[in-house]
Each structure stands twice: as C-alpha cells, then as structure tokens.
C-alpha cells in the first residue's frame, strides 16, 4: 500500500515532534516515462526510516542516503536520476525517463 500525502506529512510532523531530524524529498520535475508524478513525496528521519515514494522504489536508496546528509548539514539539494545518467543503472531507474527530486530538511 502506497502512503498518501496526508500520511507522509503527518509522519513528518510526528517525527519532528519526537525531536528527530527529518527531511522531505519531493519530485519537482519529470521527463519521459517517470515512475511517480510531480509532487510525490518521501519523508526520511535521521535513522533512515522513510515513508512514501519518489520513484516507485527504484532510486529511494540514493534519495535516503542524500537525505541523511541534508538532515546533518541543513543544505538542501536537488537530485537528478535518468537512464542517460550513469547513476540511473546503479540506482535502478531503468524506465527510460528522468526525475528531479528536491530534498530539504524540515525544521
């Protein structure tokens, strides 16, 4: 079962209320065959727990790893994954499209 936006944002709020570091990843652009639409979210806590999806599972591991760095440093970042990018096959985005994911710390 895929979490809806209300579940994801409520979880982000709950984790913040528990004093955890939290990041939110959001699909901000897609090109071609993309697994998730613009506006899709993934929330990540400082322990690497996450809820939601930005790619149907094919790049979540990389997004979580970057989110942990964003939680630590506070510096937001934009990640790009695509079949033409060498990271696409490492991360598993083999659907032929590209996605851009903005990752920010939630304070």
Secondary structure, 3 states (H helix, E strand, C coil): CCCCHHHHHHHHHHHHHCCCCEEEEEEEEEECCCCCCCCCEEEEECCCCEEECCCCCCCHHHHHHHHHHHHHHCCCEEEEEECCCHHHHHHCCCCCCEEEEEEEEEC
